[in-house]
Amino acid sequence: MHPAVEGALVGVGIGLFLVAGEYYFVVKNAKERAKRQHELRHELDPTERKRLASIASFSAFLPPAFAFFFWLIWA
């Protein structure tokens, strides 16, 4: 397999892992906050939404960056 494709796949995997982990922790925090405040529904506040958006945009940058560096190092 071409090194750039390998790098892109590694970047996609790491990006998905980062987004899923961040989403898990943000939702967990929102549920705990709702429980403390005796609310029935948990909602994400704007700061948490921005955190998720920033990690998602960073994760979108990972596949091309990993593809380039894998190609640069192993090709």
C-alpha positions in Angstrom: 0.0 0.0 0.0 1.3 3.5 -0.8 2.7 5.3 2.3 0.4 8.3 1.7 -2.7 6.1 1.8 -1.4 4.4 5.0 -0.8 7.8 6.6 -4.2 9.0 5.7 -5.8 5.9 7.1 -3.8 6.3 10.3 -4.9 10.0 10.5 -8.5 9.1 10.0 -8.3 6.5 12.8 -6.6 8.9 15.2 -9.1 11.6 14.3 -12.1 9.4 14.9 -10.6 8.3 18.2 -10.1 11.9 19.3 -13.6 13.0 18.3 -15.3 10.0 20.0 -13.3 10.4 23.2 -14.0 14.1 23.4 -17.7 13.6 22.7 -17.8 10.9 25.4 -16.2 13.1 28.0 -18.3 16.2 27.1 -21.6 14.3 27.3 -20.5 12.7 30.5 -19.8 16.1 32.0 -23.1 17.5 30.8 -25.0 14.5 32.3 -23.3 15.0 35.6 -24.1 18.7 35.6 -27.7 18.0 34.8 -27.9 15.5 37.7 -26.3 18.0 40.1 -28.8 20.7 39.0 -31.8 18.2 39.2 -32.6 18.7 35.5 -34.2 15.9 33.4 -32.3 16.6 30.2 -28.7 17.3 29.6 -27.7 20.0 27.1 -24.3 21.1 25.9 -23.4 24.6 26.7 -21.7 26.8 24.1 -18.2 26.2 25.4 -18.7 22.4 25.1 -20.0 22.8 21.6 -17.0 24.9 20.6 -14.7 22.2 22.1 -16.3 19.6 20.0 -16.1 21.8 16.9 -12.5 22.6 17.4 -11.5 19.0 18.0 -13.5 18.0 14.8 -11.8 20.6 12.7 -8.4 19.5 14.0 -9.3 15.9 13.2 -10.2 17.0 9.7 -6.6 18.3 9.3 -5.0 15.0 10.5 -5.4 12.7 7.5 -3.7 15.0 5.0 -1.0 15.8 7.5 -0.3 12.2 8.3 -0.5 11.3 4.5 2.1 14.0 3.8 4.5 13.0 6.6 4.2 9.2 5.8 4.9 10.0 2.2 7.8 12.2 3.1 9.4 9.7 5.5 8.7 6.3 3.8 8.5 7.1 0.1 
